[in-house]
Amino acid sequence: MSVLLGVDRLSVTYKSGTPALQNVSFAMNAGEIVGIVGESGSGKSTLLRALLGMLSDGGQYAGGDIVFQGKSIFSHSQGDWSHIRGKRMAMVFQDSGAYLNPIRKVGSQYIEAIRTHFNISKKAAHAMAVDMLSQMGLDEPDRMMNMYPGQLSGGMKQRTAIAMAVTMEPELLLADEPTSALDVTTQVEVMKRLTDLRARQGTGMIIVTHNIAVAAHMADHIGVMQHGALVEFGQTSKIITDPRHEYTRRLLDAVPELEGNANGK
Ligand SMILES: Nc1ncnc2c1ncn2[C@@H]1O[C@H](COP(=O)(O)OP(=O)(O)OP(=O)(O)O)[C@@H](O)[C@H]1O
């Protein structure tokens, strides 16, 4: 398997002085799912934004390197990088669905997004969009294309946003709490669709979640963050059965039903 992403001693600080990432290192292969867990403020969102080259205001790289498909992201020109972003690497947020343009029909914004990356007809883009909406488990995707975002439920909007992000068949999908604003049934459904997508398209994913049980269920590797540091990173089965770090044990203890819980609770 080829290495998709290598993160080497990455550090990020905010102008406020907060060291948000401290010497974070890990690597993942193409088509793998990595789950990143940790408490609020531990640096999970900062990590995803840093990987995408999109630190929020006041954030700056303070050391280290990010190598995506064999090339440091810092060696790309701005233009090349924005092309990579959105096609080979895509991101979805907890409330991505809320960012759909409310005054344009779903279909017209979806088709436009596809055609900025693929030189294809509107008709072909329409077919691609409908196919991906149905793969995300949305009924009547043809009808949805003619609707405005305001006519869709929160779950439908979020699934549409995820569909739009993965239509370009990115090699890496960065997902920041992609389902936490959804009801539990929809969460399970969307997570299942994401694992199906990996099986079908070989999409590598980094999924940030508060919930180590979700990570344990989906991910091949789990990374645990605390105070900006990646305190533990390893194979999911190993992290669950033999956690090295006290903080990981505490996270696992909070989900007693998890199979293989180290303490057997
Ligand atoms: N734009 C910003 N300016 C200044 N400090 C920031 C900014 N964004 C995040 N931080 C700080 O950086 C640290 C890491 O924040 P980050 O949002 O990455 O954590 P997180 O693990 O994603 O938290 P959550 O689970 O609540 O989203 C925190 O101390 C936070 O206060």
The ligand as an ORCA input file, in Angstrom:
! r2SCAN-3c Opt
* xyz 0 1
  N      -8.879     30.964     15.549
  C      -8.313     30.732     16.741
  N      -7.650     31.710     17.409
  C      -7.057     31.468     18.628
  N      -7.071     30.263     19.241
  C      -7.714     29.258     18.627
  C      -8.373     29.429     17.350
  N      -8.931     28.242     16.990
  C      -8.633     27.365     17.995
  N      -7.914     27.973     18.954
  C      -7.365     27.331     20.188
  O      -6.537     26.251     19.790
  C      -6.742     25.114     20.628
  C      -7.211     23.925     19.799
  O      -8.516     24.197     19.268
  P      -9.280     23.227     18.252
  O     -10.502     23.931     17.804
  O      -8.322     22.753     17.236
  O      -9.655     22.003     19.228
  P     -10.725     20.834     18.984
  O     -10.091     19.621     19.604
  O     -11.096     20.767     17.568
  O     -11.949     21.308     19.856
  P     -13.526     21.000     19.595
  O     -13.700     19.524     19.818
  O     -14.207     21.830     20.631
  O     -13.827     21.418     18.195
  C      -7.749     25.554     21.684
  O      -7.034     25.986     22.814
  C      -8.477     26.716     21.038
  O      -8.930     27.629     21.996
*
